[in-house]
Amino acid sequence: MKNPTIEKETRMYLFDLTNTALENGFKADDNWELVLGTEAQKTKIQRDYYPAVTAKIFAEIALPVYYTIKSRLHQPLNTIEQNLDVKTVVKDHLNYVIAYNPKRERR
């Protein structure tokens, strides 16, 4: 990877995901759902799901970090994610990478 900041952010986030999965007893079929979202989305996901792992990322590197994390988790990009660009990320304030397990809703 060319940009060391992107690589560092990616590694730190994946480290946090791995630790959180181990601490919370994730099984082999438990997977993370990854979202590039706003602060409001982050708050809603944290309120509705446990555990949720979030990281605030600078808008300029948010897309490469998000794409790299998705790639390393072996998750394909959907159409909306493929069409994102830096302008959209900045305009829509998509500063947070959020991971949660949809099977683990708070009660």
N, CA and C atoms as a LAMMPS dump frame, in Angstrom:
ITEM: TIMESTEP
0
ITEM: NUMBER OF ATOMS
321
ITEM: BOX BOUNDS ff ff ff
-5.0000000000000000e+02 5.0000000000000000e+02
-5.0000000000000000e+02 5.0000000000000000e+02
-5.0000000000000000e+02 5.0000000000000000e+02
ITEM: ATOMS id mol type element x y z
1 1 1 N 0.854 -1.165 0
2 1 2 C 0 0 0
3 1 3 C 0.899 1.227 0
4 2 1 N 0.545 2.221 -0.787
5 2 2 C 1.404 3.381 -0.967
6 2 3 C 1.368 4.342 0.212
7 3 1 N 0.227 4.578 0.78
8 3 2 C 0.081 5.555 1.845
9 3 3 C 0.177 4.869 3.207
10 4 1 N 1.206 5.187 3.983
11 4 2 C 1.349 4.521 5.288
12 4 3 C 0.224 4.846 6.266
13 5 1 N -0.409 6.005 6.128
14 5 2 C -1.521 6.367 7.009
15 5 3 C -2.71 5.438 6.775
16 6 1 N -2.99 5.153 5.521
17 6 2 C -4.094 4.25 5.184
18 6 3 C -3.814 2.865 5.746
19 7 1 N -2.607 2.393 5.556
20 7 2 C -2.227 1.074 6.061
21 7 3 C -2.324 1.028 7.583
22 8 1 N -1.856 2.064 8.254
23 8 2 C -1.893 2.114 9.72
24 8 3 C -3.331 2.1 10.232
25 9 1 N -4.189 2.942 9.65
26 9 2 C -5.605 2.993 10.065
27 9 3 C -6.282 1.646 9.833
28 10 1 N -5.991 1.03 8.694
29 10 2 C -6.585 -0.265 8.37
30 10 3 C -6.16 -1.323 9.37
31 11 1 N -4.874 -1.395 9.649
32 11 2 C -4.365 -2.402 10.59
33 11 3 C -4.933 -2.195 11.996
34 12 1 N -4.981 -0.94 12.439
35 12 2 C -5.522 -0.661 13.777
36 12 3 C -6.987 -1.076 13.861
37 13 1 N -7.758 -0.769 12.83
38 13 2 C -9.184 -1.109 12.845
39 13 3 C -9.378 -2.623 12.837
40 14 1 N -8.637 -3.318 11.981
41 14 2 C -8.752 -4.775 11.924
42 14 3 C -8.3 -5.422 13.229
43 15 1 N -7.294 -4.84 13.876
44 15 2 C -6.857 -5.322 15.186
45 15 3 C -7.992 -5.189 16.2
46 16 1 N -8.653 -4.033 16.202
47 16 2 C -9.788 -3.818 17.108
48 16 3 C -10.927 -4.801 16.826
49 17 1 N -11.211 -5.058 15.544
50 17 2 C -12.264 -6.013 15.189
51 17 3 C -11.936 -7.409 15.702
52 18 1 N -10.707 -7.827 15.492
53 18 2 C -10.288 -9.155 15.935
54 18 3 C -10.386 -9.281 17.451
55 19 1 N -9.89 -8.293 18.167
56 19 2 C -9.954 -8.329 19.635
57 19 3 C -11.392 -8.334 20.131
58 20 1 N -12.227 -7.501 19.541
59 20 2 C -13.631 -7.436 19.955
60 20 3 C -14.333 -8.764 19.693
61 21 1 N -14.053 -9.375 18.558
62 21 2 C -14.651 -10.675 18.24
63 21 3 C -14.219 -11.73 19.254
64 22 1 N -12.944 -11.741 19.61
65 22 2 C -12.45 -12.707 20.597
66 22 3 C -13.056 -12.466 21.975
67 23 1 N -13.119 -11.207 22.385
68 23 2 C -13.654 -10.863 23.703
69 23 3 C -15.137 -11.197 23.835
70 24 1 N -15.846 -11.163 22.706
71 24 2 C -17.293 -11.379 22.746
72 24 3 C -17.706 -12.757 22.246
73 25 1 N -16.756 -13.655 22.087
74 25 2 C -17.071 -15.043 21.762
75 25 3 C -17.706 -15.247 20.404
76 26 1 N -17.23 -14.539 19.397
77 26 2 C -17.765 -14.748 18.054
78 26 3 C -17.45 -16.162 17.594
79 27 1 N -18.407 -16.764 16.919
80 27 2 C -18.217 -18.091 16.349
81 27 3 C -17.782 -17.94 14.89
82 28 1 N -17.466 -19.041 14.257
83 28 2 C -16.975 -19.016 12.878
84 28 3 C -17.994 -18.397 11.917
85 29 1 N -19.282 -18.57 12.201
86 29 2 C -20.302 -18.038 11.29
87 29 3 C -20.733 -16.61 11.634
88 30 1 N -20.154 -16.021 12.673
89 30 2 C -20.44 -14.626 13.022
90 30 3 C -19.563 -13.708 12.174
91 31 1 N -20.2 -12.809 11.463
92 31 2 C -19.475 -11.894 10.593
93 31 3 C -19.806 -10.452 10.928
94 32 1 N -18.879 -9.579 10.599
95 32 2 C -19.09 -8.15 10.782
96 32 3 C -19.798 -7.57 9.571
97 33 1 N -20.739 -6.687 9.826
98 33 2 C -21.361 -5.862 8.789
99 33 3 C -20.624 -4.529 8.848
100 34 1 N -20.08 -4.092 7.731
101 34 2 C -19.263 -2.884 7.706
102 34 3 C -20.015 -1.761 7.007
103 35 1 N -19.982 -0.56 7.616
104 35 2 C -20.692 0.605 7.102
105 35 3 C -19.768 1.817 7.148
106 36 1 N -19.826 2.639 6.11
107 36 2 C -19.18 3.947 6.13
108 36 3 C -20.309 4.928 6.378
109 37 1 N -20.322 5.55 7.561
110 37 2 C -21.497 6.329 7.929
111 37 3 C -21.212 7.629 8.641
112 38 1 N -22.298 8.267 9.02
113 38 2 C -22.256 9.55 9.715
114 38 3 C -22.23 9.323 11.227
115 39 1 N -22.094 10.402 11.963
116 39 2 C -22.118 10.303 13.421
117 39 3 C -23.482 9.813 13.907
118 40 1 N -24.549 10.244 13.248
119 40 2 C -25.89 9.797 13.629
120 40 3 C -26.05 8.291 13.399
121 41 1 N -25.533 7.794 12.283
122 41 2 C -25.601 6.36 12.012
123 41 3 C -24.781 5.58 13.042
124 42 1 N -23.629 6.103 13.384
125 42 2 C -22.766 5.477 14.387
126 42 3 C -23.515 5.349 15.711
127 43 1 N -24.143 6.432 16.131
128 43 2 C -24.872 6.443 17.399
129 43 3 C -26.02 5.437 17.375
130 44 1 N -26.758 5.387 16.275
131 44 2 C -27.878 4.453 16.16
132 44 3 C -27.405 3.003 16.197
133 45 1 N -26.345 2.693 15.472
134 45 2 C -25.83 1.323 15.451
135 45 3 C -25.306 0.938 16.822
136 46 1 N -24.592 1.835 17.481
137 46 2 C -24.091 1.539 18.829
138 46 3 C -25.231 1.331 19.817
139 47 1 N -26.331 2.026 19.624
140 47 2 C -27.492 1.88 20.505
141 47 3 C -28.22 0.558 20.234
142 48 1 N -28.244 0.125 18.969
143 48 2 C -29.027 -1.044 18.579
144 48 3 C -28.263 -2.373 18.604
145 49 1 N -26.924 -2.333 18.494
146 49 2 C -26.141 -3.567 18.387
147 49 3 C -24.961 -3.534 19.356
148 50 1 N -24.63 -4.729 19.892
149 50 2 C -23.443 -4.853 20.72
150 50 3 C -22.752 -6.153 20.369
151 51 1 N -21.502 -6.127 20.078
152 51 2 C -20.592 -4.988 20.057
153 51 3 C -20.652 -4.253 18.731
154 52 1 N -20.244 -3.017 18.759
155 52 2 C -20.074 -2.212 17.549
156 52 3 C -18.695 -1.555 17.661
157 53 1 N -17.916 -1.665 16.6
158 53 2 C -16.576 -1.091 16.591
159 53 3 C -16.591 0.081 15.62
160 54 1 N -16.226 1.26 16.124
161 54 2 C -16.247 2.452 15.282
162 54 3 C -14.886 3.14 15.307
163 55 1 N -14.625 3.846 14.211
164 55 2 C -13.407 4.657 14.134
165 55 3 C -13.703 5.865 13.272
166 56 1 N -13.3 7.032 13.753
167 56 2 C -13.455 8.253 12.97
168 56 3 C -12.224 8.378 12.08
169 57 1 N -12.465 8.538 10.789
170 57 2 C -11.393 8.578 9.792
171 57 3 C -11.485 9.913 9.044
172 58 1 N -10.334 10.515 8.749
173 58 2 C -10.328 11.738 7.944
174 58 3 C -10.969 11.46 6.593
175 59 1 N -11.774 12.393 6.117
176 59 2 C -12.531 12.216 4.875
177 59 3 C -11.632 11.897 3.684
178 60 1 N -10.424 12.461 3.662
179 60 2 C -9.526 12.27 2.526
180 60 3 C -9.08 10.816 2.378
181 61 1 N -9.008 10.081 3.483
182 61 2 C -8.555 8.689 3.408
183 61 3 C -9.645 7.69 3.765
184 62 1 N -10.849 8.171 4.04
185 62 2 C -11.937 7.287 4.477
186 62 3 C -12.241 6.194 3.452
187 63 1 N -12.342 6.553 2.18
188 63 2 C -12.675 5.549 1.169
189 63 3 C -11.6 4.48 1.021
190 64 1 N -10.329 4.851 0.861
191 64 2 C -9.317 3.788 0.745
192 64 3 C -9.247 2.891 1.984
193 65 1 N -9.392 3.474 3.156
194 65 2 C -9.381 2.666 4.383
195 65 3 C -10.581 1.72 4.381
196 66 1 N -11.745 2.244 4.084
197 66 2 C -12.969 1.435 4.06
198 66 3 C -12.862 0.302 3.041
199 67 1 N -12.411 0.628 1.84
200 67 2 C -12.271 -0.382 0.787
201 67 3 C -11.25 -1.452 1.174
202 68 1 N -10.169 -1.055 1.811
203 68 2 C -9.145 -2.014 2.22
204 68 3 C -9.672 -2.934 3.319
205 69 1 N -10.399 -2.37 4.267
206 69 2 C -10.981 -3.196 5.332
207 69 3 C -11.97 -4.195 4.734
208 70 1 N -12.837 -3.72 3.851
209 70 2 C -13.807 -4.618 3.203
210 70 3 C -13.077 -5.742 2.476
211 71 1 N -12.012 -5.387 1.777
212 71 2 C -11.241 -6.374 1.028
213 71 3 C -10.623 -7.41 1.958
214 72 1 N -10.04 -6.966 3.052
215 72 2 C -9.384 -7.893 3.98
216 72 3 C -10.378 -8.75 4.745
217 73 1 N -11.615 -8.293 4.849
218 73 2 C -12.671 -9.106 5.455
219 73 3 C -13.363 -9.991 4.416
220 74 1 N -12.894 -9.908 3.167
221 74 2 C -13.444 -10.683 2.054
222 74 3 C -14.926 -10.382 1.831
223 75 1 N -15.275 -9.104 1.917
224 75 2 C -16.648 -8.669 1.685
225 75 3 C -16.703 -7.871 0.381
226 76 1 N -17.611 -8.237 -0.516
227 76 2 C -17.721 -7.489 -1.77
228 76 3 C -18.366 -6.116 -1.541
229 77 1 N -18.045 -5.185 -2.415
230 77 2 C -18.665 -3.856 -2.369
231 77 3 C -20.002 -3.912 -3.072
232 78 1 N -21.004 -3.244 -2.502
233 78 2 C -22.281 -3.148 -3.204
234 78 3 C -22.214 -1.982 -4.189
235 79 1 N -23.253 -1.791 -4.971
236 79 2 C -23.268 -0.767 -6.015
237 79 3 C -23.089 0.635 -5.445
238 80 1 N -23.743 0.924 -4.343
239 80 2 C -23.634 2.251 -3.728
240 80 3 C -22.199 2.506 -3.277
241 81 1 N -21.582 1.508 -2.659
242 81 2 C -20.205 1.661 -2.202
243 81 3 C -19.237 1.848 -3.36
244 82 1 N -19.486 1.162 -4.457
245 82 2 C -18.619 1.292 -5.622
246 82 3 C -18.692 2.688 -6.235
247 83 1 N -19.824 3.347 -6.097
248 83 2 C -20.019 4.659 -6.71
249 83 3 C -19.645 5.818 -5.795
250 84 1 N -19.183 5.544 -4.588
251 84 2 C -18.774 6.613 -3.677
252 84 3 C -17.505 7.288 -4.182
253 85 1 N -17.406 8.576 -3.918
254 85 2 C -16.177 9.309 -4.2
255 85 3 C -15.895 10.24 -3.03
256 86 1 N -14.713 10.849 -3.034
257 86 2 C -14.297 11.69 -1.907
258 86 3 C -15.255 12.86 -1.714
259 87 1 N -15.763 13.432 -2.815
260 87 2 C -16.716 14.547 -2.706
261 87 3 C -17.956 14.139 -1.919
262 88 1 N -18.475 12.98 -2.219
263 88 2 C -19.669 12.485 -1.533
264 88 3 C -19.369 12.233 -0.058
265 89 1 N -18.228 11.664 0.223
266 89 2 C -17.838 11.385 1.604
267 89 3 C -17.775 12.682 2.402
268 90 1 N -17.16 13.709 1.824
269 90 2 C -17.031 14.996 2.517
270 90 3 C -18.399 15.658 2.66
271 91 1 N -19.158 15.698 1.573
272 91 2 C -20.461 16.37 1.573
273 91 3 C -21.443 15.72 2.551
274 92 1 N -21.452 14.399 2.605
275 92 2 C -22.395 13.669 3.451
276 92 3 C -21.85 13.366 4.846
277 93 1 N -20.634 13.837 5.14
278 93 2 C -19.998 13.646 6.45
279 93 3 C -19.885 12.169 6.821
280 94 1 N -19.436 11.356 5.864
281 94 2 C -19.257 9.924 6.1
282 94 3 C -17.865 9.7 6.693
283 95 1 N -17.706 10.056 7.951
284 95 2 C -16.397 10.034 8.607
285 95 3 C -16.156 8.801 9.458
286 96 1 N -17.12 7.927 9.601
287 96 2 C -16.982 6.798 10.526
288 96 3 C -17.027 5.465 9.791
289 97 1 N -16.088 4.603 10.136
290 97 2 C -16.155 3.21 9.725
291 97 3 C -16.769 2.479 10.913
292 98 1 N -17.862 1.789 10.648
293 98 2 C -18.642 1.154 11.711
294 98 3 C -18.807 -0.328 11.385
295 99 1 N -18.502 -1.173 12.343
296 99 2 C -18.698 -2.613 12.176
297 99 3 C -19.603 -3.109 13.292
298 100 1 N -20.537 -3.97 12.925
299 100 2 C -21.438 -4.567 13.9
300 100 3 C -21.871 -5.928 13.382
301 101 1 N -22.397 -6.737 14.277
302 101 2 C -22.915 -8.035 13.892
303 101 3 C -24.435 -7.95 13.929
304 102 1 N -25.098 -8.087 12.773
305 102 2 C -26.564 -7.959 12.752
306 102 3 C -27.294 -9.008 13.589
307 103 1 N -26.634 -10.089 13.952
308 103 2 C -27.254 -11.13 14.786
309 103 3 C -27.26 -10.748 16.265
310 104 1 N -26.522 -9.72 16.643
311 104 2 C -26.352 -9.375 18.059
312 104 3 C -27.01 -8.05 18.391
313 105 1 N -28.324 -8.045 18.337
314 105 2 C -29.076 -6.843 18.69
315 105 3 C -29.131 -6.697 20.206
316 106 1 N -29.143 -5.447 20.636
317 106 2 C -29.352 -5.179 22.075
318 106 3 C -30.808 -5.432 22.385
319 107 1 N -31.078 -5.854 23.577
320 107 2 C -32.47 -6.118 23.96
321 107 3 C -32.928 -5.156 24.986
